[in-house]
Amino acid sequence: MKINTSASVVIRMLLWLVMMMGGAIYSIIKDWNTPLFSSLQFHFITAVSGMVLLVLAFRAAANGGRELAKGRVGNIPRLETNQLVTTGLYSCMRHPMLFGLTLLPLGWALLLGSPTFIKSIAPLEMLFIVVMVIIFEEMEVSRKFGEAYEGYRQKVPMVSFRWKCLKLLFLNKYSKRIDF
């Protein structure tokens, strides 16, 4: 199976996978015989919270991805763009997909119910993701789009917690509404 994307994207995806699995394995081994890890009530609360957070993270990725796909013109690798996207979610924040995906480590940690993962490993992984975005993603996009991106960067924050932006990021606007 041939992956039609850039090496940079593949490396980042593999790094995320290693972080998520490594953090989970380390934390579960560390927490295995602790009272909190053995508590069914704790696992129920964290599992429900983790599922909600994971749904939000994947919605953010999907909604951001749909908007970002507008920047793909011609035959270019998947998850790449060749035109700067500044509409929809990208009019609110520069990195909506990555903002949503930053929630993945905490959602995964809560789903697993590992106290060490929740309070130590997941926050470190989230911080690492933010640093990667600030250093690598910003640098790549700036190099790719030059002055156009610099102007966009001056007007639009990296992330936004405004209600309008969060609604665009997390609501599943492509599903049918069900009224009871």
Backbone torsions as a table, in degrees:
resi	resn	phi	psi	omega
1	MET	NA	123.9	180.0
2	LYS	-92.3	130.5	177.0
3	ILE	-92.6	121.7	-178.4
4	ASN	-98.5	72.1	175.7
5	THR	-153.1	170.6	-176.6
6	SER	-76.4	158.7	178.5
7	ALA	-62.6	-35.9	179.6
8	SER	-59.6	-44.6	179.7
9	VAL	-66.9	-43.1	179.8
10	VAL	-62.6	-43.2	179.7
11	ILE	-62.7	-43.4	178.8
12	ARG	-63.2	-41.1	179.0
13	MET	-63.8	-43.9	178.3
14	LEU	-63.8	-39.5	177.9
15	LEU	-62.5	-42.8	177.5
16	TRP	-61.6	-44.3	-179.5
17	LEU	-62.0	-45.1	178.7
18	VAL	-62.2	-43.3	179.0
19	MET	-61.2	-48.3	-176.4
20	MET	-65.0	-45.7	-178.8
21	MET	-72.8	-42.3	179.2
22	GLY	-62.7	-43.4	177.7
23	GLY	-62.6	-40.7	-180.0
24	ALA	-65.7	-48.5	-178.0
25	ILE	-62.7	-49.4	179.6
26	TYR	-57.9	-47.0	-175.7
27	SER	-67.3	-42.0	-179.6
28	ILE	-65.4	-41.5	177.4
29	ILE	-61.8	-43.4	-178.9
30	LYS	-66.8	-36.9	-174.6
31	ASP	-92.4	-7.2	-167.7
32	TRP	-47.7	-46.5	-175.8
33	ASN	-103.0	22.1	179.7
34	THR	-90.8	150.9	-178.8
35	PRO	-61.0	-40.2	-178.0
36	LEU	-66.0	-39.1	178.8
37	PHE	-66.5	-24.6	179.7
38	SER	-88.5	-4.9	-175.9
39	SER	-82.1	120.8	178.3
40	LEU	-66.7	-37.4	179.2
41	GLN	-62.9	-44.4	178.4
42	PHE	-60.1	-45.9	-179.8
43	HIS	-64.9	-37.6	178.9
44	PHE	-63.7	-48.7	-178.9
45	ILE	-63.3	-46.2	-177.9
46	THR	-70.1	-35.8	-179.3
47	ALA	-65.3	-44.6	178.7
48	VAL	-63.5	-45.4	178.1
49	SER	-61.4	-42.1	179.5
50	GLY	-63.5	-41.1	178.7
51	MET	-63.5	-42.2	178.5
52	VAL	-61.7	-46.6	-179.0
53	LEU	-64.3	-39.3	178.5
54	LEU	-66.9	-39.7	176.5
55	VAL	-60.6	-45.1	178.6
56	LEU	-62.1	-42.4	-179.9
57	ALA	-62.4	-44.8	-179.1
58	PHE	-71.5	-33.2	174.1
59	ARG	-63.2	-43.5	178.8
60	ALA	-60.1	-44.1	179.1
61	ALA	-63.5	-43.8	-179.0
62	ALA	-66.5	-46.8	-179.4
63	ASN	-65.1	-42.0	176.9
64	GLY	-65.2	-40.1	179.1
65	GLY	-63.7	-40.1	178.0
66	ARG	-62.0	-43.2	179.8
67	GLU	-69.2	-41.3	-178.3
68	LEU	-65.5	-28.9	179.5
69	ALA	-60.6	-21.2	177.1
70	LYS	-65.8	-17.3	179.5
71	GLY	-90.7	7.0	178.9
72	ARG	-102.3	108.7	178.1
73	VAL	-120.1	125.3	-179.3
74	GLY	88.8	-166.0	-177.0
75	ASN	-95.0	88.0	178.3
76	ILE	-121.4	160.8	-177.7
77	PRO	-59.6	150.3	177.3
78	ARG	-58.9	146.4	-179.4
79	LEU	67.1	15.9	176.6
80	GLU	-116.9	159.0	175.5
81	THR	-132.0	156.1	173.4
82	ASN	-127.8	7.0	172.3
83	GLN	-134.8	140.0	179.9
84	LEU	-70.2	127.2	179.4
85	VAL	-100.7	123.6	-179.2
86	THR	-130.7	17.4	-177.4
87	THR	-107.7	170.8	177.0
88	GLY	56.2	-130.3	178.4
89	LEU	-55.2	-35.5	-176.5
90	TYR	-74.2	-5.9	171.4
91	SER	-85.4	-15.9	178.8
92	CYS	-95.5	-39.6	-176.5
93	MET	-152.1	150.5	-175.8
94	ARG	-77.6	-26.5	-174.8
95	HIS	-131.4	61.0	-177.3
96	PRO	-65.0	-39.7	-179.2
97	MET	-63.8	-46.2	-178.5
98	LEU	-69.6	-31.7	174.6
99	PHE	-61.4	-46.3	178.3
100	GLY	-65.6	-42.2	-178.6
101	LEU	-69.5	-18.6	175.1
102	THR	-63.1	-22.5	178.8
103	LEU	-77.3	-14.5	-176.9
104	LEU	-57.0	-49.0	-178.7
105	PRO	-58.3	-42.8	-179.8
106	LEU	-69.0	-40.4	176.9
107	GLY	-61.0	-43.7	179.2
108	TRP	-64.7	-43.0	179.3
109	ALA	-62.8	-43.7	178.9
110	LEU	-65.7	-41.9	179.0
111	LEU	-59.5	-40.8	179.4
112	LEU	-76.0	-22.2	178.8
113	GLY	70.1	32.6	179.9
114	SER	-97.4	111.8	-179.1
115	PRO	-57.0	-39.8	179.1
116	THR	-64.0	-42.4	179.2
117	PHE	-65.3	-43.2	-177.3
118	ILE	-64.3	-48.1	-171.9
119	LYS	-93.1	-16.5	-176.4
120	SER	-122.8	-59.8	-171.6
121	ILE	-69.9	-49.4	-178.3
122	ALA	-58.7	-47.4	177.7
123	PRO	-59.9	-37.3	177.1
124	LEU	-65.7	-40.6	178.2
125	GLU	-65.9	-39.3	177.9
126	MET	-63.2	-42.9	177.8
127	LEU	-63.1	-41.9	178.3
128	PHE	-61.0	-41.4	178.5
129	ILE	-62.8	-44.2	178.8
130	VAL	-61.5	-44.0	179.1
131	VAL	-63.3	-41.6	177.3
132	MET	-59.7	-41.6	179.4
133	VAL	-64.1	-48.0	-177.6
134	ILE	-61.6	-43.6	-175.9
135	ILE	-81.4	-60.1	-170.3
136	PHE	-83.1	-50.2	-176.3
137	GLU	-62.3	-48.9	179.6
138	GLU	-60.0	-42.6	-179.1
139	MET	-64.2	-45.1	-179.3
140	GLU	-63.6	-45.6	-177.6
141	VAL	-67.7	-39.1	178.6
142	SER	-63.3	-42.1	178.6
143	ARG	-65.5	-39.7	-176.2
144	LYS	-70.9	-41.8	-172.1
145	PHE	-111.8	-3.4	172.3
146	GLY	54.3	-127.8	-174.8
147	GLU	-63.3	-33.4	178.9
148	ALA	-61.4	-41.3	179.2
149	TYR	-71.2	-36.7	179.6
150	GLU	-61.4	-42.8	176.9
151	GLY	-63.3	-43.3	177.8
152	TYR	-62.8	-42.6	-179.3
153	ARG	-62.8	-33.5	178.9
154	GLN	-69.0	-29.0	-175.0
155	LYS	-95.7	-30.3	-170.1
156	VAL	-118.0	129.0	-179.7
157	PRO	-71.5	160.7	178.4
158	MET	-59.5	-45.8	174.4
159	VAL	-137.0	160.7	179.2
160	SER	-140.0	138.2	177.6
161	PHE	-105.8	15.0	176.0
162	ARG	-65.9	142.0	-176.4
163	TRP	-55.2	-44.5	-179.8
164	LYS	-56.9	-43.6	-178.9
165	CYS	-69.4	-41.9	179.6
166	LEU	-65.1	-36.6	176.0
167	LYS	-61.6	-47.5	178.4
168	LEU	-60.7	-37.4	-176.3
169	LEU	-72.0	-45.8	-168.7
170	PHE	-103.3	-20.2	-178.4
171	LEU	-76.0	143.2	179.3
172	ASN	-88.2	83.8	-174.6
173	LYS	-73.8	-6.0	-178.1
174	TYR	-100.5	-1.0	177.8
175	SER	-95.6	156.8	178.1
176	LYS	-77.0	139.6	178.4
177	ARG	-79.3	135.9	179.1
178	ILE	-115.0	120.0	176.9
179	ASP	-104.1	137.4	178.4
180	PHE	-107.3	NA	NA
